[in-house]
């Protein structure tokens, strides 16, 4: 699901230019409800990914978490009698030195949400918003931010009832997710912030009662700041990107395997001994999956390489760098995805607000501690690194599809992959140009936003991670990579079909045969030139919906 703002909207937004080419599928049985009991320390990425996949959720707080939150809040209110605390009895940001009276506390909570709900742009996808609310509730369940258990439970009640706040993407600097979280906060207290419920968008004040929830919810002292503080939106949006990138990484490997078949590539570059010597586990795994995809192929043999021109055949010796090094190049993305999973699991079960409240090590009672746990630098830089890897996969894919156009570089495929008379027919040269046009855009968008900090708020926030920009750029490049991989798949399948008669009697690998068959369920081989946009749109749909995700036992 694309989350980019504006860019590629016409081509990439689901349900717009790229229409579903398949007949309506038979309705599947509804997914079972995912039951979650949140305690602040055991939310799994498997559960988070299920939420992103649209699984219905029923979530509640663990009894022990509720008890701990009640105890912590009582201790916080006691400590507040003798301490001035940011966001509790003091104002925020550059106004942090302005004191608040107890009588102002309730109004201050509403004002915090109203003043901070200034985001703009396309809203986050509904499933990402659901995950944001569950992550926020889970983090509150740790009992370190001082809110009543009713606060996270209100968020969970909205999720359980199917009420989704409209959270704009633009505004957060990655130093806390103030603007989008404030929009959700306004919705949870029943103001006129927009929410979606059963396909209808309208004010929370109207739709909350229709969902069976009380319209109004009153926040008490110190409860607005933990709603807007933290990097919860960043974590959910980054996990969404990681989820998308994982599916595309699988499909990039499948596209490469089909390319190897079309060019009858040397199998030696996948030899397990070579990759084991590099001591990179992800590289070993990529090579193993590729070996499984092409297992049994008669095309990637000396006999297969001779078939196109037996009289002039000479041993290839070795393929180009883009082919031989592909397992290592694709392993770079896998390495960063593994790092992202570790980071996001930690984020899901951590306290990411400010201030935090701890039981005193010495003596009775609790104390407030000011810090910077809302900062999203690590996730922002991780998004930048992932984006660089995604851009490099795009570059590799575009280079491989470009090789298929050249008889010399493809070892004998017809020029331009023309299906009829070459010259009279121009083949797929302009299909490949689509990928070539997108790769520079990917390279530009892969510039790290995390290096572009700038001070705001009268110098009180003098370092900002720009992490939401990093993640939005990452999603935009995932949109582009879907198209680039679709080009490679379409062209590799055409290459296979153009020489299939000469390869008669030699099988493709079991997995690559399945990928080729899936493409041909929707797109017929190109004979004489025809209108190609529909073909490419179908291929994009196949990639976007994971139809070309190879199934291998070593995955």
PyMOL commands that set and color helices and strands:
alter all, ss='L'
color gray80, all
select helices_A, chain A and resi 9-12+45-52+63-82+93-95+102-116+126-140+149-161+178-188+204-210+223-228+232-262+267-270+272-276+281-294+302-306+310-312+321-324+326-348+377-403+415-417+429-445+449-451+467-498+510-520+533-544
alter helices_A, ss='H'
color red, helices_A
select strands_A, chain A and resi 34-38+57-61+120-123+163-165+168-170+194-197+200-203+356-359+366-369
alter strands_A, ss='S'
color yellow, strands_A
deselect
rebuild
show_as cartoon
